[in-house]
Amino acid sequence: MFLRRLLRAPIAIRRGSDYKGTWNEAAAHDAEGAILTGASAEQFERAGEGDADMVARFARPTDAVLDIGCGIGRIEKYLAPRVREMWAVDISGEMIARAERRLAGLANVHLREVGNTEFLSAFEDSRFDVVFSFLVLQHLAREDAFLYLRDAFRVLRPGGTLVTQFPNLLSPAYTKAFVAQAEVSPRSPGRVRIYTEPEVRHLLGMLGYEILELWYGGHGEPAEIYVAARKT
């Protein structure tokens, strides 16, 4: 997995810009690069297919699935054919516009742009069988990541599964990123927020999730904490 914008903020960040402004600017400049820094077109697609395989382990062909932070539909392209309904939200209208073009041939895909504080309010309780989010919660203030995870719990059906990822502070790459970001001023709203495994377990436990699996991954080191958790 490629480490996403570890050592610098997304492109062309203005002082005081919010999540939406940050990611619209990044998407307008280089959407794929904003999602996976330094990846070739082939690597970008291969990573999307691999993440779709990861989610598909916990999804059935009859399931309704929601992606929090879909970008240009990196994962949807490969996951949508394997589920009944594929819903996806993103803060960036620029990203959603690109996703609409990329996913135009997939009739079961539904895309929605959300506001900075809208979270998942457009969806009713117990709507989805699986909710997932990769390389997204890490770019939110911890309080906002918490609110997204809480709303994900609400929209999951009882027994439904959350599949997500957090950056691992204890990995060398993210330790370096933390120090580098601490020295940047002004700090971007889209900067990486970093976690440890005990924090991840505590956060999900606070919300009522039961952790099914927790594992480490990354490009050459355990840089990412992956977790699958059930709504109890």
HUTACOR-V843463 format. One line per field, one symbol per residue. ss: DSSP state (H for helix, E for strand, C for the rest). phi: phi as a letter, one per 30 degrees, with the letter a starting at -180 (. if undefined). A space follows every 10 residues. Layout:
BEGIN
ss = ???
phi = ???
END
This chain:
BEGIN
ss = CCCCCCCCCC CCCCCCCCHH HHHHHHHHHH HHHHHCCCCC HHHHHHHHHH HHHHHHCCCC CCCEEEEECC CCCCCHHHHH HHCCEEEEEE CCHHHHHHHH HHCCCCCCEE EEECCCCCCC CCCCCCCEEE EEECCCHHHC CHHHHHHHHH HHHHHEEEEE EEEEEEEECC CHHHHHHHHH HHCCCCCCCC CCCCECHHHH HHHHHHCCEE EEEEEEECCC CCCEEEEEEE EC
phi = .ddchdcade dhdceidced deddddddda dddddbdidd eddedddddd dddddddcbc ecdcbbccid hcieceecce dcbdbbcaba dcddddedde ddcedcdccb cbdcdebdhc ddcdehdbdb bbabhbedcc eedddedddd dddddddeid bcbabbdced dedddddddd ddccbdddec ddccbceedd ddeddecjdc ddbbbcakdi addcccbcbc dd
END
